[in-house]
Amino acid sequence: MRKITLFETDAGRCPVAEYIEEWERKRRERAVIVRIFEQVEVMEVLPAQIFKKLKGGSGLWEIRVRGHRFLGFYDGPGKLVLVHAFPKKTQKTPLQEIELAKRRAAAYIAKR
């Protein structure tokens, strides 16, 4: 079991929630994102097409929902903190997206 938590900046912004809210016009797309998040929380084993650890020792995990990617890390057992979201445009996860997620993860850890 996992519990998904969304990262919040010092200014009170929540980048992942803001990304999801952008899909408000397309309710079906937003509903798919929410449903996948629910599966990630309750299913013990998930297929790699939905949830996988990124290579390279970053400690980041990726939730894949259609053309969307959500990056996060584990803060202790069972607590998955999502720090970044972006539209998938390439086969490989862009390094700039990984670096941004790492910076946000470091900021989250520094705050606790």
C-alpha positions in Angstrom: 0.0 0.0 0.0 1.2 3.5 -0.9 -0.1 6.9 0.1 0.4 9.6 -2.6 1.3 13.0 -1.3 1.8 16.1 -3.5 4.8 18.4 -3.0 4.1 22.0 -2.1 6.6 24.8 -2.7 7.6 27.4 0.0 5.2 29.8 -1.8 2.3 27.3 -1.3 2.1 26.2 -4.9 1.5 22.6 -5.7 2.9 21.9 -9.2 1.4 18.5 -9.6 -2.1 19.6 -8.6 -1.8 22.6 -10.9 -0.8 20.3 -13.8 -3.8 18.1 -13.2 -6.1 21.1 -12.9 -5.0 22.1 -16.4 -7.0 19.1 -17.6 -10.2 20.4 -16.0 -11.6 21.1 -19.5 -11.0 17.5 -20.4 -12.7 15.8 -17.5 -12.3 12.3 -19.0 -8.5 12.8 -19.1 -8.4 14.1 -15.5 -10.6 11.1 -14.4 -8.1 8.7 -15.9 -5.2 10.4 -14.0 -7.1 10.2 -10.7 -8.0 6.5 -11.4 -4.4 5.6 -12.0 -3.3 7.4 -8.8 -5.9 5.3 -6.9 -4.5 2.1 -8.4 -1.0 3.1 -7.4 -2.2 3.6 -3.9 -4.0 0.3 -3.5 -2.3 -2.2 -5.7 0.7 -3.9 -4.2 2.3 -4.8 -7.6 1.8 -2.6 -10.6 2.8 -3.1 -14.2 5.9 -1.2 -15.4 3.7 0.5 -18.0 2.1 2.4 -15.1 4.7 2.6 -12.3 8.4 2.1 -12.4 11.7 3.3 -10.9 13.8 5.6 -13.0 17.2 4.3 -13.9 20.4 6.1 -12.9 20.2 6.0 -9.1 18.1 9.1 -8.8 15.7 7.5 -6.4 12.8 8.8 -8.5 9.7 6.8 -9.5 7.5 7.5 -12.5 3.7 7.1 -12.8 2.7 6.9 -16.4 -0.8 8.0 -17.5 -1.3 8.1 -21.2 0.7 11.1 -22.4 1.5 12.3 -18.9 4.4 11.6 -16.5 4.4 12.2 -12.8 7.7 11.9 -10.9 8.1 11.3 -7.2 10.1 9.6 -4.5 9.5 7.5 -1.4 9.6 9.4 1.9 9.7 6.4 4.1 7.8 3.2 3.6 4.6 3.6 1.7 4.6 7.4 1.3 5.1 8.4 -2.4 5.7 12.2 -2.8 4.9 13.4 -6.3 7.1 16.4 -7.1 6.7 17.0 -10.8 4.4 16.4 -13.7 4.8 17.0 -17.4 3.5 15.9 -20.8 5.3 13.0 -22.4 6.9 14.2 -25.7 9.8 11.8 -26.1 10.5 8.1 -25.5 13.1 8.8 -22.8 12.4 11.0 -19.7 14.2 14.3 -20.4 17.1 15.1 -18.1 15.8 18.6 -17.4 12.6 17.0 -16.0 14.5 14.6 -13.8 16.7 17.5 -12.5 13.7 19.6 -11.6 12.2 16.6 -9.8 15.4 16.1 -7.9 15.6 19.7 -6.8 12.0 19.6 -5.6 12.6 16.4 -3.7 15.6 17.9 -2.0 13.5 21.0 -1.1 10.8 18.7 0.4 13.4 16.8 2.4 15.0 20.0 3.7 11.6 21.3 4.9 10.7 18.3 7.1 
